[in-house]
Amino acid sequence: MAEPLLTVRDLSMTYVRRFGLFGRGAQPIRALNEVSFEINAGETLGIVGESGCGKSTLARCLLRLLRPSAGSILFDSMDLLALSDDEMRLMRQRMQILLQNPYSSLNPRMNGFDLVAEPLRAHAAMSRKEMSERVASLLVEVGLTVDFMSRHPHQLSGGQAQRIALARALALNPAFVILDEPTSALDVSVQAQIINLLIRLQRQRGLTYLFITHDLSVIQHISDRVAVMYLGKIVEETSSEEVFRDPQHPYTQALLSSTPTPDPTSDRQRIILPGTVPSAANPPAGCAFHPRCAHVMDRCRRVVPAQRNTKADHRVSCHLYDSAQ
Ligand code: SF4
């Protein structure tokens, strides 16, 4: 069997927040708590959860923009946490990220040509003519025309700006792209176009994606597998089909109940979760979801649930499944 392109094991990230006079007080904040998963080459793993669940911290740790407190990250069999800063800079050519707000990643003073050519100038030796041809080809690949070479970010719609950001991300032929809420700042009509573009590019280039979102309905169209995160931990992981067919963790069930269903005969009841995600500075004891869970039992308040396989390819962390193997 082929090795996964990305293997993450027991990844934890604890920040220390300073407070008080001269920052003498220190409070640990556990943003990631023993997160493990694998992504095979050419696949998409969707990471789903509300704001504050640790999704973006995870993305930054994978690119080593943050150094995790514990755990390991193997990318193409390379231990990313053992690489020097220079080796990691080279490795990031193969690992790119597309952000929620494309304008935040595009220098407003640069035109489309310079924005897409910038990574090529930094890493690839090319003549001006070769670079011009390469930029034109990348623009066409993301559904734009060569006219966009002369446009600046303020002259672009949200969808066009996201396409330029995507052309930039693809310039160095990455193998892996982190898509951090890439459609949530866009109009609904444009969201579907960008998702379809990402799917087409994945097929054509054999890309591997980590797709981060708070919206399960987006995941349905693009992900092979789904991992649901709550307060820095993966609470459920399975295939995309299975998570929609048989969501098992009460948090996943609540997230799913709030996504629109195309089936008019569906009798799915909306589950309203009380409160918000608790602070990672002061997580609840036992199961972190217990203050919001309709199925809470006494042991949920005391004991952290272990991750169990409820089916061959379905893992859940919840005391409701304690008898599962
Ligand atoms: Fe709810 Fe208990 Fe399961 Fe946590 S462990 S999700 S509180 S039933």
Residues whose N, C-alpha, C, O or C-beta is under 5 A from the ligand:
A	BS01	SF4	P250 C287 F289 H290 C293 H295 V296 M297 C300 P305 C318 H319 L320
